[in-house]
Amino acid sequence: MNLDVRSLRTFSRLAHSGAEKAAGSLTTLAGIDTYVNVTKVELGTKTDVEQEFAERDLVSVHIGFSGGLDGRTVLAFSPESAERLVDALMPGMDGAETGTELATSSLKEVANIMLGGFIDGWADYLDTTIDITTPTYVDDDSDGPLENLESDGFEHESDNEHILVFRNQLEAADDAIEFDLYMVPSPDSIETIVDASGQHGALPVQSFAAFSDMIADGADQASADITAMTGIDTTVEVSRMSFVPIEGVPMSLTDSVRRGVVLEFFGTPSGYIAILFDEPSADNIASSLLPGMEGDEAMRQSAIQEIGNIVTSGFLDGWANTLGTTIDISPPKHVHDIGSAIVDPLATELAQSQEYAFLIDSTIRTDDDEFTCDIYALPNEEELRKALEQLSPAV
Amino acid sequence: MQVYTTDTTSTHSARIKVGIADYAFGTDGNTLTTSGLGSCIGVALYDAEAGVSGLAHAMLPEADPDGDPAKFADTGIEALLAEMRDEGADTSRIVAKLAGGSAMFDFESSNGGKSIGERNVEAARKTLEKHGIDIVAEDVGGSHGRSLELDGKTGDLRVRSAKTGDQTL
């Protein structure tokens, strides 16, 4: 299986227009103005996806598809968003709570309309027929949603096999409803899509997989370094690479206030990195680095900068080793601002020369929620592609 | 597959969210919002008489011929103006408010030239001047992020900042 940046662009555009169709059908059906925030093509492992569903306690409706393409689509909600959606569909009715028959059947109806519209777009593009199954409702983590993802006649080889996930974040702002529309094609179907986009000179998917492993190792190292520095046990919750339209990068963050650092890195690849904490996390981590001290603002800033430095080197050192290059890091700049606005200038610098970006994001957290640390890395697209070529198995 | 019919046309949402590299207009006194302006520029346009308001959120100053017009200050403003005129707005009555265009970081890779934020503000001014549109208020530059809310009933532009607090232009 080969992938290249141009076919990723095709995928991204297709997924986005499919999601807009799906959003439009919800607007027409229910009068709920729905927008597509961000469309991402994510490369991760089965375990990554599974973990996300379990950790976020998602309520989801699954629809399988087969024929010209095989796989699964999923509409996933937080329980609160699901409830608000049911309430918006049937205002004033009792029984909107998650799990009631009424709630379940209305979510299934919504999924049928939206996911059906989404899949139609792909069928048109590929000039083929795709059949969809009836919707299945899955309530949170009990039975492992990915097993469901696979129940329709295809299986991924192992938990660590890399899979492509098309993920669209949708939002109905008036009703504070947020949800995700996922599409997970079977490995064979990815080949079908890649062939249809007709690109040559593609990189074998193994290169992306090797890079994705490298990111996971970097996140593990960063987590170990934070633990060593603070004495608090941390784990990597998410670590993934996605391909997004450049404007989707800041839109992946909310406008809540974050504190942290921003750095530039230089080498192959060069790029930008932001290490961000929510405010309580930043306070907790600064306190753990300044034990027994009150610490004025300047001390807290320098503690945050210090941790930013450590996390960045932990995160990037492995890249240089694997890629056989040197990556230099600028001094960390302290930031305390609206999350999406912090990342906006980084994406904008890259937007001068690229329309899409590889967004690498990792989340490191403590078991007791004492702090959460989000890492966003934005390598220059062309330089990353060069780096990926070096990871390609010899021909 | 079930067929759904509905005779409720799409309701006019009171709030319209404008993404990044995006613009939108409202004709029913809608509130237009956008968030996460760092170096990006937000351009609020308002024709009180026609009751038409518009908000653009552009990333870069000048258009690249292959790019999405909404991404750039010059073509984004042009495109928004065209849509507002279709809704009955008149360029001679439209007034503008600007917010954003900050220089949050001094990147080594940008070689010390003008920041993208400054260039975004310049491009927006130039395009508005070309159409004879007055900038009646602005909150641009600095080194902080902003989120915006344009009240389509009054033309008030609320600017939220984590650093300098909230203000209404």
Interface residues (C-beta under 8 A of the other chain):
Chain A: T27 T28 L29 G31 D33 Y35 N37 E109 N112 I113 G116 E171 A173 D174 I246 E247 G248 P250 M251 L253 D255 V257 V262 E264 F266 S270 S330 K333 V335 H336 D337 I338 G339 S340 A341 I342 V343 D344 P345 L346 A347 T348 E349 A351 Q352 E355
Chain B: M1 Q2 Y4 T6 T8 S10 T11 S13 A14 R15 I16 K17 G19 I20 A21 D22 T33 S35 G36 L37 G38 S39 C40 M59 L60 G67 K71 S102 A103 M104 F105 F107 E108 S109 S110 I116 G117 H144 G145 R146 S147 R160 S161 A162 K163
